Amino acid sequence: MTILIDEARWWYRERRWCHLVSDCSLDELHDFADANGIPRRGFQGDHYDVPEEYRDALIAAGAEVVDSRVLLRRLKAAGLRLTPTQRRAAAGG
């Protein structure tokens, strides 16, 4: 199991956010998120957007800290990265 989390550096609604991904499968990602109380509404087609205040608990639960470039590279290498159009379609937009 390899769950990855990057730095919390993206601001939205006065909070900083990070990304949570799996470089193995979306099932693994959903299982990890569910087990750690991350709501499904945070899922963006190939990753979860997670508020900064959850980050330490996710790391303690086993998420591996990586730079955002590494996270993206590993997501692409696993064949799980969606294009922006695919993400919008997955979100129903």
C-alpha positions as CSV (number, residue, x, y, z in Angstrom):
1,M,0.0,0.0,0.0
2,T,1.3,3.4,-0.9
3,I,-0.8,6.4,0.0
4,L,0.9,9.7,-0.8
5,I,0.3,13.1,0.6
6,D,1.9,16.4,-0.4
7,E,2.4,19.7,1.3
8,A,-0.6,21.8,2.2
9,R,0.0,24.8,0.0
10,W,-3.2,25.5,-1.9
11,W,-5.5,28.1,-0.5
12,Y,-9.3,27.8,-0.8
13,R,-11.9,29.4,1.5
14,E,-9.3,30.7,3.9
15,R,-7.8,27.2,4.5
16,R,-4.7,25.4,3.1
17,W,-5.3,22.1,1.3
18,C,-3.1,19.2,0.3
19,H,-3.7,16.2,-2.0
20,L,-4.0,12.5,-1.0
21,V,-3.5,9.9,-3.7
22,S,-2.7,6.2,-4.1
23,D,0.0,5.1,-6.6
24,C,-1.7,1.6,-6.6
25,S,-5.5,1.9,-7.0
26,L,-8.5,4.1,-6.4
27,D,-10.0,1.3,-4.2
28,E,-6.9,1.6,-1.9
29,L,-7.3,5.4,-1.8
30,H,-11.0,5.2,-0.9
31,D,-10.4,2.6,1.7
32,F,-7.7,4.7,3.3
33,A,-9.8,7.9,3.2
34,D,-12.8,6.1,4.6
35,A,-10.8,4.6,7.4
36,N,-9.5,8.0,8.4
37,G,-12.8,10.0,8.2
38,I,-12.1,11.8,5.0
39,P,-15.5,12.4,3.3
40,R,-16.1,11.2,-0.2
41,R,-17.1,14.7,-1.3
42,G,-13.4,15.6,-1.1
43,F,-12.6,13.1,-4.0
44,Q,-11.7,14.8,-7.2
45,G,-11.7,11.9,-9.7
46,D,-8.1,10.8,-9.0
47,H,-7.2,12.4,-5.6
48,Y,-8.7,13.7,-2.4
49,D,-8.4,17.4,-1.5
50,V,-7.7,17.4,2.2
51,P,-7.7,20.4,4.6
52,E,-4.4,21.0,6.3
53,E,-5.7,20.2,9.8
54,Y,-6.2,16.5,8.7
55,R,-2.7,16.1,7.3
56,D,-0.8,15.1,10.5
57,A,-3.3,12.4,11.3
58,L,-3.1,11.0,7.8
59,I,0.7,10.9,8.0
60,A,0.4,9.1,11.4
61,A,-2.0,6.6,9.7
62,G,0.6,5.8,7.1
63,A,0.5,8.3,4.3
64,E,3.9,8.9,2.8
65,V,4.9,12.6,2.6
66,V,6.2,13.6,-0.9
67,D,6.7,16.7,-2.9
68,S,3.7,17.6,-5.1
69,R,5.8,16.9,-8.2
70,V,6.6,13.4,-7.0
71,L,3.0,12.8,-6.1
72,L,1.9,13.8,-9.6
73,R,4.7,11.7,-11.3
74,R,3.7,8.6,-9.3
75,L,0.0,9.1,-9.9
76,K,0.7,9.3,-13.7
77,A,3.0,6.3,-13.6
78,A,0.3,4.3,-12.0
79,G,-2.1,5.2,-14.8
80,L,-4.5,6.9,-12.4
81,R,-4.1,10.5,-13.3
82,L,-7.2,12.0,-15.0
83,T,-7.1,15.0,-17.4
84,P,-9.0,18.1,-16.3
85,T,-11.8,17.2,-18.7
86,Q,-12.0,13.7,-17.2
87,R,-12.1,15.1,-13.7
88,R,-15.0,17.4,-14.5
89,A,-16.9,14.5,-16.1
90,A,-16.3,12.3,-13.1
91,A,-17.6,15.1,-10.9
92,G,-20.7,15.4,-13.0
93,G,-19.8,18.8,-14.4
